[in-house]
């Protein structure tokens, strides 16, 4: 059986919400009765010995270097599933999610709407090369974490930094052994969901279950609705391809997965 933590509809954000939080933020969280206590988190996971319980959010991988260290202290034997995707598509998806490319909602930073994606990316890369020198080198595993908190532009640098997979995975693999990881390419989930679910079930040690075709098609649709590359011009693609090249090579060495396939 598989249970879920607490009562959050999707992501609990327990570890990334509390990492290095200012004391004011912790007081506010306590006032709002949010889950700021590790004992409460454990109670959310108390479903019995025959039930696997998990937590998930993409932010755990890239938001703070303390997260895997803290997780190891909490449970050194936990299993970690990492869903990876083409970082260029992911960067555009992140940009669009934040309201860029003319898709602004009233609660989104309106400055993002004024940027064309290529100019947005050019500005972000110039910022990173100026204020986070060496960040492209995956041997500098900590730089993406420290750079993400700096704000010298109106853009959000983690739009790019969050896709530096080689850096992040290199650090996580220095904390947990590789056999505790399952790396999955998102395209494999979309192209053959049954095989992806089977591999995940085997990794977790639970019985395989058939994938309902209607559900898998819904997953495909929802996952791609913001990732269309129709507004990505060649300049943006080339800028990102060059910037991501070192980290993609390191990610391939660590996982055996080619995350970007050149169309040429």
Secondary structure as UniProt FT lines:
FT   STRAND          2..4
FT   TURN            6..7
FT   HELIX           14..18
FT   TURN            19..20
FT   HELIX           23..31
FT   TURN            32..33
FT   HELIX           38..44
FT   TURN            49..50
FT   STRAND          52..54
FT   HELIX           59..62
FT   HELIX           66..74
FT   TURN            76..77
FT   STRAND          80..84
FT   HELIX           87..97
FT   TURN            98..99
FT   TURN            101..102
FT   TURN            106..107
FT   HELIX           110..113
FT   HELIX           117..131
FT   TURN            133..136
FT   TURN            138..139
FT   TURN            141..142
FT   HELIX           143..147
FT   TURN            148..149
FT   HELIX           158..161
FT   TURN            162..163
FT   HELIX           165..175
FT   HELIX           178..180
FT   STRAND          181..185
FT   HELIX           186..191
FT   HELIX           193..204
FT   HELIX           213..224
FT   TURN            225..226
FT   TURN            230..231
FT   HELIX           234..255
//
